[in-house]
Structure formats: C-alpha cells, structure tokens
C-alpha cells in the first residue's frame, strides 16, 4: 500500500526549485539540539513527453516523542527524518505527495506557504453517490459517545439511508474500487485528500497515471474549500418541526388558560 495526498500548487516548479537543494523553513526547535528540524527539497528530474511530472525528493524532519537511547545517552524524544516523494504537473498545477500520512500532514502544515501549495478537501457525502463498488465506509458523528463507526458489505448505501446517518455526521473515509485501463483498482479516500492505493503497481508512472485519471474523472467535482468535517451540521427537518409544534403549544389559548 502507498499513501498519497493531492494538493494544488500554482508555482511549485518555478525557478526557486530548479537548483539541486533547497532548505525550507526551520521548525520549532528541540531543546538542546541544533540545528532544529529542517525540510530539504531536491529536484530530481523535469517533466518530459514520457513523464509529465517534475519530480522532487523531500527530506522532512519532525520531533517524535518516544523514549530511547543511543549508546549510553538516554532521550525522551528525537528528530525523525521522513522521505517524501513529490510529483508536480506543470499543466494542471497538481502536486502528488507520497509518504507516511503523518509526515505528509506535518509537511503541509509547516511548509504550505513556503511551497505555494494548498491541500484539497473532499465532500465524501456527495462523492459516494458516484461510486458503485463501495467496500467500506467510516462515519464521524457530530456528537455522542462514539466519534466514528464503519459499515461494510454489498448494501452499504441502503444501510446508510435506512439509518439516516447523514443527519448525525459525515463520511470521513471510504474504501472502494474503480475501473481504469481494463483493471479494478482498490483504494481508500479521506476528507483531507489522503488517498491510499491498496494494490501493487509495477512502477511509479502507473500509479501517477491512475491518480491523475481518478482526480479528473471522480474527484474534481467534489473539491471543498474547507474541511467538510468542520462544517456546522444542518438541523434535521424533524427537529425543526418538533420545535415549531412545541412553540405552537406554548402559544395556544388552552395552555395560557391552564396557567
């Protein structure tokens, strides 16, 4: 399995990134350790007719809270260096980042402005209507003791509709298959634009072609300006009707005569 995030990046491949190595913003320091965590970007190759991506390698460091030791020196945290692979399409301004999810999220959080990139958010509630072969769905609820739940099986859509889950929360992650180039491709998609390819591919170009096709045919109409999980839920119609009936009862003549 491989984890990707798709971002918009208007100027990612401009002249700033044509040199061999670029050191980006310094992050919060680690006490007693110099230098602080860094992010370093290397340009590996430029787009061409056979491979329409500018390819970069990113070394992203972040502080990990984990006890350990090196020799006789004990520590409670350390600086972990994560490899991230970046592929930018100059024509479409899309940036595909591949690596560990927590490293990708940390990179975007720390370097979003420096790298001129904008993460994508997906409205999965509407996206799921366009997918036929859904394998599993995770819901995140607005309130209640349980913050999330999942459903799987052949009749997921009917189960969701019967239980009226869209009034209680939103889809946070969905697992499904799509058809492309004569094959079925299993993947997972989250509202924060994280895509997990759950099949094995022969080379990176095959993965990127699949992702580009998936974005153009399936994702583009459901891009949201903000994370849908942070949107305020709409009050269900039954609740509004109940409130109206209650208020009508308070204003009725019989209620006022009684009191």
C-alpha positions in Angstrom: 0.0 0.0 0.0 1.1 3.6 -0.7 -0.3 6.8 0.7 -0.6 9.9 -1.4 -2.0 13.4 -0.9 -3.1 15.6 -3.8 -2.6 19.4 -3.5 -2.9 22.4 -5.7 0.5 24.0 -6.2 0.5 27.0 -8.6 4.2 27.9 -8.5 5.8 24.8 -7.2 8.0 24.3 -10.3 9.1 27.9 -10.7 12.8 29.0 -10.8 13.1 28.8 -7.0 13.1 25.0 -7.2 15.4 24.4 -10.1 18.6 24.2 -8.0 20.0 21.0 -6.6 18.9 21.5 -3.0 16.6 24.0 -1.2 16.3 24.3 2.6 12.8 25.4 3.6 11.5 26.9 6.8 13.0 26.0 10.2 10.5 24.4 12.5 10.1 24.6 16.3 13.5 23.8 18.0 14.2 20.8 20.1 15.7 21.8 23.5 19.5 21.4 23.5 19.6 20.3 19.9 21.0 22.3 17.0 20.0 22.7 14.2 16.3 22.4 14.7 14.1 20.1 12.5 14.6 21.1 8.8 12.9 20.4 5.5 15.2 19.9 2.5 14.0 19.7 -1.1 15.9 18.1 -4.0 14.8 18.4 -7.6 15.5 15.0 -9.3 14.2 15.5 -12.9 12.0 17.7 -15.1 8.8 16.8 -16.9 9.1 15.5 -20.4 6.9 13.8 -23.0 7.2 10.4 -21.5 6.9 11.5 -17.8 4.8 14.7 -17.5 5.9 15.4 -13.9 8.6 17.5 -12.3 10.0 15.0 -9.7 11.3 16.1 -6.3 12.7 14.3 -3.2 11.9 15.9 0.2 13.6 15.1 3.5 11.2 16.3 6.2 12.3 16.2 9.8 9.9 16.4 12.8 10.2 15.8 16.5 8.9 12.4 17.7 8.0 11.9 21.3 9.4 8.4 22.0 11.9 7.3 24.7 15.1 5.5 23.7 18.8 5.7 23.8 21.9 5.8 21.6 24.8 4.1 23.4 24.8 5.3 27.0 22.8 8.5 26.1 19.1 8.3 27.0 16.4 10.5 25.4 12.7 11.2 25.6 12.3 12.5 22.1 14.3 12.7 18.9 14.3 14.2 15.4 12.9 11.7 12.8 13.7 12.3 9.1 11.0 11.2 6.7 11.4 10.7 3.0 8.6 12.2 0.9 8.4 12.0 -2.9 6.7 14.9 -4.8 5.4 14.9 -8.4 4.2 18.2 -9.9 2.2 18.5 -13.1 3.0 22.0 -14.5 0.0 22.0 -16.8 -2.7 21.1 -14.3 -0.9 22.6 -11.2 -1.5 19.4 -9.3 1.1 18.2 -6.8 1.1 14.5 -5.7 2.9 13.8 -2.4 3.8 10.3 -1.4 5.0 9.1 2.0 3.8 8.4 5.6 0.5 10.2 6.3 1.7 11.9 9.4 4.8 13.2 7.6 2.7 14.4 4.7 0.3 16.3 7.1 3.2 17.7 9.0 4.9 18.9 5.8 1.8 20.6 4.6 1.1 22.2 8.0 4.7 23.6 8.2 5.5 24.4 4.6 2.2 25.2 2.9 3.0 28.8 2.4 6.7 28.3 1.5 5.8 25.7 -1.1 2.9 27.6 -2.5 0.6 24.6 -2.1 -3.0 24.2 -1.0 -4.4 20.9 0.4 -7.6 19.5 -1.1 -10.7 18.6 0.9 -13.3 16.2 -0.4 -17.0 16.2 0.2 -17.4 12.4 0.6 -21.1 12.6 1.3 -21.8 13.5 -2.3 -18.8 11.7 -3.7 -20.1 8.3 -2.6 -23.2 8.7 -4.8 -21.0 8.4 -7.9 -19.2 5.2 -6.8 -20.8 1.8 -7.5 -18.3 -0.6 -5.8 -18.1 0.7 -2.2 -16.3 -1.7 0.1 -16.4 0.1 3.4 -17.5 3.5 4.8 -16.4 5.2 8.0 -18.6 7.8 9.6 -17.7 10.6 12.1 -20.6 11.8 14.2 -21.1 15.4 15.3 -21.9 14.3 18.9 -22.4 11.3 21.1 -20.1 8.9 22.9 -18.8 7.3 19.7 -17.0 9.6 17.4 -17.0 7.2 14.4 -18.3 3.9 13.1 -17.9 1.9 10.0 -20.1 -0.2 7.6 -19.1 -2.8 5.1 -20.9 -5.2 2.7 -22.8 -5.2 -0.5 -25.6 -2.9 0.5 -23.7 -0.1 2.2 -25.7 2.7 0.5 -29.1 1.3 1.6 -27.8 0.7 5.2 -26.7 4.4 5.3 -30.0 5.6 4.0 -32.0 3.4 6.4 -30.1 4.5 9.5 -30.3 8.2 8.5 -26.6 8.7 9.2 -26.2 11.8 7.2 -28.2 13.7 9.8 -25.9 12.5 12.6 -22.5 13.0 10.9 -20.4 12.8 7.7 -18.4 10.3 5.9 -14.8 10.6 6.9 -13.2 7.8 4.9 -14.4 5.5 2.1 -12.9 2.3 0.6 -14.0 1.4 -3.0 -12.8 0.1 -6.4 -12.8 1.9 -9.7 -12.1 0.7 -13.2 -9.2 2.1 -15.2 -7.1 0.7 -18.1 -9.0 -2.6 -18.0 -8.3 -3.3 -14.3 -10.0 -2.9 -11.0 -8.2 -0.6 -8.5 -8.9 -0.7 -4.8 -8.3 2.5 -2.9 -9.2 4.5 0.2 -10.1 8.2 0.3 -10.4 10.6 3.3 -11.9 14.0 3.5 -8.5 15.6 3.9 -7.5 14.4 0.4 -5.5 11.4 1.6 -5.5 8.5 -1.0 -4.3 5.0 -0.1 -3.6 2.8 -3.1 -4.3 -0.8 -1.8 -2.9 -2.6 -4.9 0.7 -3.2 -6.0 1.9 -1.5 -9.2 4.9 -2.1 -11.5 6.2 1.4 -11.5 5.5 4.9 -10.2 4.3 6.2 -13.5 1.4 3.7 -13.5 0.4 4.9 -10.0 0.5 8.6 -11.1 -1.5 8.0 -14.2 -4.2 6.3 -12.1 -4.2 9.2 -9.6 -4.4 11.8 -12.4 -7.3 9.9 -14.0 -9.1 9.5 -10.7 -8.8 13.2 -9.9 -10.1 14.3 -13.3 -13.0 11.8 -13.6 -14.1 11.4 -10.0 -12.6 13.9 -7.5 -12.7 17.3 -9.2 -16.4 18.0 -8.8 -16.3 17.3 -5.1 -13.4 19.6 -4.0 -14.4 21.6 -1.0 -12.9 25.0 0.1 -12.7 23.8 3.7 -12.6 20.5 5.6 -16.2 19.2 5.5 -15.7 17.6 8.9 -15.5 21.1 10.4 -18.7 22.3 8.8 -21.7 23.0 11.0 -24.4 20.3 10.7 -27.8 21.4 9.5 -30.7 20.7 11.8 -32.8 17.9 10.6 -36.3 18.7 9.4 -38.0 16.6 12.0 -36.3 18.6 14.8 -37.4 21.9 13.3 -41.0 20.6 13.1 -40.9 19.4 16.7 -39.7 22.9 17.9 -42.5 24.6 15.9 -45.1 22.3 17.3 -43.8 22.9 20.8 -43.8 26.7 20.4 -47.4 26.5 18.9 -48.4 24.6 22.0 -47.0 27.2 24.3 -48.9 29.9 22.5 -52.2 28.1 22.4 -55.2 29.5 24.3 -55.7 26.3 26.2 -52.2 26.3 27.6 -52.4 30.0 28.6 -55.8 29.4 30.3 -54.4 26.5 32.2 -51.6 28.6 33.6 
